[in-house]
Amino acid sequence: MNSRNTLRQSLRQQRRALSAAQQHRLSNRIANHISHSHLFRPAQHIACYLPNDSEVDLSPVIQRAWRMGKTCYLPVLSEGKEKRMWFAPYTANTRLKTNRYNIPEPDCHPSQWLAPQQLDLVLMPLVGFDQQGNRLGMGGGYYDRSFAFLNRDFGIKKPRLVGVAYQLQCCESLPFEAWDVPLNAVVTEVGLWRFSQ
């Protein structure tokens, strides 16, 4: 097993060790930091996610975004081998279906999907992060492939990629590959950190 997979396993175990009450309390703190951030306030098209495997629950952020008239989206995995994501609108009435990883995603026609370039802000789940803005995901590569255009053209300013995690997921340093897309910021229960790219 390589070092990324070993670290991924260890961090997921630590995250799962949080009690339901701890997860709820920390998720609310994180949601508060996001909702009051300078990245959230001007954003109109916001990609979120539904929690899986003890990830931070973004429900309070989504509810606040709806009240403010913002549009929220959830990732939809493309079919086939390309391993890319699109983003489908998510409302209180959206019908969901589970994808190949058993994660809920909107059950809507592809004509309603947004391309990653059309988003203002992306709130991304992660397994680990470091203080240089590197992200350790689940290993599927969906986020890196979908946002690779941000690595190719440094003139592009959006969407802003913000990792969402518990502070215990912070690592001193993560291995970095050329195809990894760095984060603009990370939010934990302690606060929001911005990274210079």
NORRA-V319813 format. One record per backbone hydrogen bond with DSSP energy under -0.5 kcal/mol. CO is the residue of the C=O (numbers start at 1). NH is the residue of the N-H. If there is no record, write none. Layout:
co=CO nh=NH
co=CO nh=NH
//
This chain:
co=2 nh=6
co=3 nh=7
co=4 nh=8
co=5 nh=9
co=6 nh=10
co=7 nh=11
co=8 nh=12
co=9 nh=13
co=10 nh=14
co=11 nh=15
co=12 nh=16
co=13 nh=17
co=15 nh=18
co=19 nh=23
co=20 nh=24
co=21 nh=25
co=22 nh=26
co=23 nh=27
co=24 nh=28
co=25 nh=29
co=26 nh=30
co=27 nh=31
co=28 nh=32
co=29 nh=33
co=30 nh=34
co=31 nh=35
co=32 nh=36
co=34 nh=37
co=37 nh=41
co=38 nh=42
co=40 nh=43
co=44 nh=46
co=44 nh=71
co=45 nh=47
co=45 nh=120
co=45 nh=121
co=46 nh=73
co=47 nh=123
co=48 nh=75
co=52 nh=55
co=56 nh=58
co=58 nh=61
co=58 nh=62
co=59 nh=63
co=60 nh=64
co=61 nh=65
co=62 nh=66
co=63 nh=67
co=64 nh=68
co=65 nh=70
co=66 nh=69
co=70 nh=72
co=71 nh=46
co=72 nh=90
co=73 nh=48
co=74 nh=88
co=76 nh=86
co=84 nh=78
co=86 nh=76
co=87 nh=114
co=88 nh=74
co=90 nh=72
co=91 nh=94
co=95 nh=107
co=97 nh=105
co=99 nh=102
co=103 nh=99
co=105 nh=97
co=106 nh=108
co=109 nh=112
co=110 nh=113
co=114 nh=87
co=115 nh=118
co=116 nh=119
co=120 nh=160
co=121 nh=47
co=122 nh=124
co=122 nh=162
co=124 nh=164
co=128 nh=136
co=129 nh=171
co=130 nh=133
co=133 nh=183
co=134 nh=130
co=135 nh=137
co=136 nh=127
co=136 nh=128
co=141 nh=145
co=142 nh=146
co=143 nh=147
co=145 nh=148
co=147 nh=150
co=148 nh=151
co=148 nh=152
co=149 nh=153
co=152 nh=154
co=153 nh=156
co=160 nh=122
co=160 nh=162
co=161 nh=163
co=161 nh=184
co=161 nh=185
co=162 nh=124
co=163 nh=187
co=164 nh=126
co=166 nh=169
co=167 nh=170
co=169 nh=129
co=171 nh=131
co=177 nh=180
co=180 nh=182
co=184 nh=195
co=185 nh=163
co=186 nh=193
co=187 nh=165
co=188 nh=191
co=191 nh=188
co=193 nh=186
//
